[in-house]
Amino acid sequence: MTPGAAEGPPLSFAPAAGSVVTLRLPVRPPYDWASIRAFLAKRAILGVESAEAGEPSYARTICIGGRPGIVAVAFSDDALQATLHGFDPSSEPEIAARLRRLFDCDADPAAIAACLSRDPTLSDLVAARPGLRLPGAWDPFETGCRAILGQQVSVAAAIRLAGKLVAAFGTPLAEPVGSLTHVFPTSAQLVEADVALALNMPRSRGAAIRALAAAALADPDLFAPAGTLEAAVLRFTAIRGIGPWTAQYIAMRALTLADALPVGDVGLLRALATGTGRPSPDALLARAEAWRPFRAYAAQHLWAADEAAVTGR
């Protein structure tokens, strides 16, 4: 256990033998753990992630320096409590930094609320979820693949495809732990893979995943921070098969750009519907000018409201 670390969250299953390290990662309050965990749970990839109902934690397989392991995260006392299974203390700084990005630990809720509350609709949403965070990415390439798999299909369908991708091309754990059985495939494992055949999906989307893998191998800085949102979008739309929605989603989650906005997203348009119908993408874009520089957080609030409305029907 690292100095000053708190006892980490338990897993509902016993991990394989190996070192156990615990970390405490403070966050700025308020912090809406329930919402970010629910977001990740709904999108959990079979074999890679676990966030079952009734469990307090989110767990997933990870690979650092070629060494696979498991991280489990829960929340208490204004901090994430993370337990690392199978890693030595030298991996802590990288894992901590990636967890802080994944769980958006360093956001400023007061600044976000002050900006978004100028919009009457968003003001109510922010009041209902004052600590809502923008989920990031453990692995940017994984998130890019998720975005491509999510093109023109439901969240549930995209996650089923991601599970098939992992089963077909991921690296199996030597000792599976409960439902955690694989590490998500790397760009090298997918660059020549016939993804469309394995997943029984359109060849164009399989080709897009291969193109993203090739781009990631050719440019180690593909997912590095971008100077501007526009530069990030151009970087990804230059890859065959990635359009503006996918590029904005990757910028939002993989690059954690707070002003990213997938303008044509059906969930966003549905969440802003009035008695006269849904706004057009152009109308959404115009309205979103008032949300800058936190359009991604506005999107997260609208998605949360839309999912709650759909669930409640």
C-alpha positions in Angstrom: 0.0 0.0 0.0 1.3 3.4 -0.9 2.0 5.9 1.9 -1.3 7.7 2.8 -3.4 5.4 0.7 -6.8 4.4 1.9 -8.1 0.9 1.9 -9.4 0.2 -1.7 -12.8 -1.1 -2.7 -13.4 -4.8 -2.5 -14.2 -6.9 -5.6 -17.0 -9.4 -5.4 -14.6 -12.0 -6.8 -11.1 -13.0 -5.8 -8.4 -11.8 -8.2 -5.5 -13.9 -9.2 -2.5 -14.1 -6.9 -0.2 -11.1 -7.2 0.6 -7.7 -5.6 -2.2 -5.4 -4.4 -1.7 -1.7 -4.3 -4.3 0.8 -3.1 -4.6 4.5 -4.1 -6.7 7.4 -2.9 -7.5 10.0 -5.6 -9.1 13.1 -4.3 -11.7 14.9 -6.4 -13.4 18.3 -6.3 -16.8 18.1 -4.7 -19.6 17.8 -5.5 -18.8 14.6 -7.4 -21.7 12.5 -8.9 -20.2 9.0 -8.6 -23.6 7.4 -9.2 -23.9 9.0 -12.6 -20.4 8.3 -13.9 -20.5 4.8 -12.7 -24.0 4.3 -14.3 -22.6 5.7 -17.6 -19.7 3.3 -17.6 -21.8 0.4 -16.4 -24.3 0.8 -19.3 -21.3 0.8 -21.7 -19.3 -1.9 -20.0 -17.6 -4.3 -22.5 -18.0 -8.0 -21.6 -14.7 -9.5 -20.6 -13.0 -6.1 -20.1 -15.2 -4.2 -17.6 -17.5 -5.1 -14.7 -20.0 -2.8 -12.9 -22.8 -5.1 -11.9 -25.9 -3.9 -10.1 -25.4 -4.0 -6.4 -21.6 -3.7 -6.6 -20.2 -0.4 -5.3 -17.2 -0.5 -7.7 -16.3 -0.3 -11.3 -13.6 -2.8 -12.4 -11.7 -3.4 -15.6 -8.7 -5.1 -17.1 -5.7 -2.9 -17.9 -2.2 -3.4 -19.4 0.8 -1.3 -18.3 4.1 -2.0 -19.9 2.9 -5.2 -21.3 1.8 -6.5 -17.9 -2.0 -7.2 -17.6 -3.9 -6.6 -14.4 -7.1 -5.3 -12.9 -8.1 -2.1 -11.3 -11.3 -1.7 -9.2 -12.6 1.8 -8.3 -15.2 3.0 -5.8 -15.9 6.4 -4.2 -16.1 7.6 -0.6 -15.2 10.8 1.3 -14.6 13.0 -1.8 -12.1 10.6 -3.3 -11.8 7.7 -5.6 -10.6 4.6 -3.8 -8.7 2.4 -6.3 -7.2 -1.1 -5.9 -4.6 -2.3 -8.3 -4.3 -6.0 -8.7 -1.1 -7.4 -10.3 1.0 -4.3 -10.5 4.1 -3.1 -8.6 4.3 0.4 -7.1 6.3 1.7 -10.1 3.1 1.7 -12.2 1.2 3.9 -9.7 1.9 7.3 -11.3 0.7 6.3 -14.8 -2.3 4.4 -13.5 -3.3 7.3 -11.2 -3.1 9.8 -14.0 -5.2 7.7 -16.4 -7.8 7.1 -13.7 -8.0 10.8 -13.0 -8.7 11.4 -16.7 -11.2 8.5 -16.9 -13.1 9.8 -13.9 -12.7 13.5 -14.6 -11.3 14.2 -11.2 -9.9 17.6 -11.9 -13.1 19.3 -13.3 -14.3 22.5 -11.7 -18.0 21.9 -11.0 -18.6 25.6 -9.9 -17.2 27.0 -13.2 -19.2 24.5 -15.2 -22.4 25.2 -13.4 -22.0 28.9 -13.6 -21.6 28.7 -17.4 -24.3 26.1 -18.2 -26.9 27.5 -15.8 -27.3 30.5 -18.1 -29.5 28.2 -20.3 -32.9 27.6 -18.6 -33.1 24.0 -19.6 -29.5 23.2 -18.6 -30.0 25.1 -15.3 -32.5 22.6 -14.2 -30.3 19.7 -15.2 -27.3 21.1 -13.4 -29.3 21.7 -10.3 -30.4 18.0 -10.4 -26.9 16.7 -11.0 -24.5 19.4 -9.7 -21.5 17.0 -9.7 -21.9 15.4 -13.1 -18.6 14.6 -14.7 -17.5 13.9 -18.3 -16.3 10.3 -18.5 -12.9 10.1 -20.2 -11.0 7.1 -21.5 -8.7 4.6 -19.9 -7.3 3.8 -23.3 -7.9 6.3 -26.2 -7.6 3.7 -28.9 -10.2 1.6 -27.2 -12.5 4.6 -27.0 -11.9 5.3 -30.7 -12.9 1.8 -31.6 -16.0 2.2 -29.4 -17.0 5.3 -31.2 -16.7 3.6 -34.6 -18.7 0.6 -33.4 -21.4 3.1 -32.2 -21.9 4.7 -35.6 -25.6 4.5 -36.5 -26.5 1.9 -33.9 -27.8 1.9 -30.3 -25.5 1.9 -27.2 -26.6 -1.7 -26.5 -25.8 -2.8 -30.0 -22.4 -1.1 -30.0 -21.4 -2.7 -26.7 -22.4 -6.1 -28.0 -20.1 -5.5 -31.0 -17.3 -4.4 -28.7 -17.7 -7.6 -26.7 -17.4 -9.7 -29.9 -14.3 -7.7 -30.8 -12.7 -8.4 -27.5 -13.5 -12.1 -27.7 -12.2 -12.4 -31.2 -9.0 -10.3 -31.0 -8.3 -9.4 -27.4 -5.6 -10.9 -25.2 -7.0 -13.5 -22.7 -5.9 -13.2 -19.1 -3.8 -16.1 -18.0 -6.1 -16.3 -15.0 -9.5 -14.9 -15.7 -11.2 -13.1 -12.7 -14.9 -13.5 -12.6 -16.3 -11.9 -15.8 -13.0 -10.2 -16.5 -11.3 -12.4 -19.1 -9.5 -10.3 -21.7 -7.5 -7.1 -22.3 -8.9 -4.9 -25.1 -7.0 -5.5 -28.4 -4.2 -3.2 -29.3 -3.9 -1.3 -32.6 -1.2 -3.9 -33.7 -3.8 -6.7 -33.1 -6.4 -5.0 -35.2 -4.5 -3.3 -38.0 -4.8 -6.4 -40.3 -7.9 -8.0 -38.6 -11.0 -8.8 -40.6 -13.2 -7.1 -38.0 -16.3 -6.9 -40.2 -16.3 -10.6 -40.8 -15.7 -11.5 -37.1 -18.4 -9.1 -36.0 -20.8 -9.6 -38.9 -21.1 -5.9 -39.5 -20.7 -3.5 -42.5 -17.3 -3.8 -44.1 -16.9 0.0 -44.0 -16.9 0.0 -40.2 -14.4 -2.8 -40.0 -12.2 -0.9 -42.5 -12.5 2.2 -40.3 -11.3 0.3 -37.2 -8.3 -0.9 -39.3 -7.7 2.6 -40.5 -7.7 3.9 -36.9 -5.3 1.2 -35.9 -3.0 2.0 -38.8 -3.1 5.7 -37.9 -2.3 5.0 -34.3 0.7 2.8 -35.2 2.0 5.4 -37.7 1.6 8.3 -35.3 2.3 7.7 -31.6 0.8 11.2 -30.9 -2.5 10.5 -32.6 -4.3 10.8 -29.2 -2.0 13.4 -27.7 -3.6 16.7 -26.5 -4.7 18.9 -29.4 -4.1 22.7 -29.5 -7.7 23.3 -30.5 -10.9 21.3 -30.9 -10.9 22.1 -34.6 -7.4 20.6 -34.9 -8.5 17.5 -33.1 -11.5 17.0 -35.3 -9.5 17.5 -38.4 -6.9 15.0 -37.1 -9.6 12.3 -36.8 -11.8 13.1 -39.8 -8.6 12.6 -41.9 -8.9 8.9 -41.1 -11.0 7.1 -43.6 -14.4 6.1 -42.1 -14.4 8.7 -39.3 -16.9 11.5 -39.7 -17.6 14.6 -37.6 -19.8 12.8 -35.0 -17.2 10.1 -34.4 -14.4 12.7 -34.3 -16.2 14.9 -31.8 -17.0 11.9 -29.6 -13.3 10.8 -29.6 -12.3 14.4 -28.9 -14.7 14.5 -26.0 -13.8 11.2 -24.3 -10.3 10.2 -25.5 -8.8 13.7 -25.6 -11.1 15.1 -22.8 -11.8 18.3 -24.7 -14.5 20.1 -22.7 -15.9 22.0 -25.6 -16.4 19.0 -27.9 -20.0 18.5 -29.2 -21.4 15.7 -31.4 -23.9 18.0 -32.9 -26.1 15.5 -34.8 -26.4 13.1 -32.0 -30.0 11.8 -31.7 -30.0 11.7 -27.9 -29.0 15.4 -27.7 -31.7 16.5 -30.1 -34.3 14.3 -28.4 -33.4 15.8 -25.0 -34.0 19.3 -26.3 -37.3 18.5 -28.0 -40.2 20.8 -27.2 -43.9 20.8 -28.2 -42.9 21.8 -31.7 -40.4 18.9 -32.1 -36.7 18.4 -32.0 -34.2 21.2 -32.9 -32.2 20.8 -36.1 -28.5 20.2 -35.8 -27.9 23.8 -36.9 -30.3 25.1 -34.2 -28.5 23.0 -31.6 -25.1 24.3 -32.8 -26.4 27.9 -32.5 -27.8 27.4 -29.1 -24.7 25.7 -27.9 -22.6 28.9 -28.4 -23.8 29.9 -25.0 -22.5 26.7 -23.5 -18.9 27.3 -24.5 -16.3 26.3 -23.3 -18.2 23.5 -21.6 -20.3 22.1 -24.5 -19.2 18.5 -23.7 -20.6 18.8 -20.1 -23.8 20.2 -21.5 -24.0 17.1 -23.8 -23.4 14.8 -20.8 -26.3 16.5 -18.9 -28.6 16.1 -21.9 -27.6 12.5 -22.4 -28.3 11.8 -18.7 -31.7 13.5 -18.9 -32.5 11.6 -22.1 -31.5 8.2 -20.7 -33.6 8.9 -17.6 -36.6 9.9 -19.7 -36.3 6.8 -21.9 -35.9 4.5 -18.9 -39.0 6.1 -17.3 -41.3 5.5 -20.2 
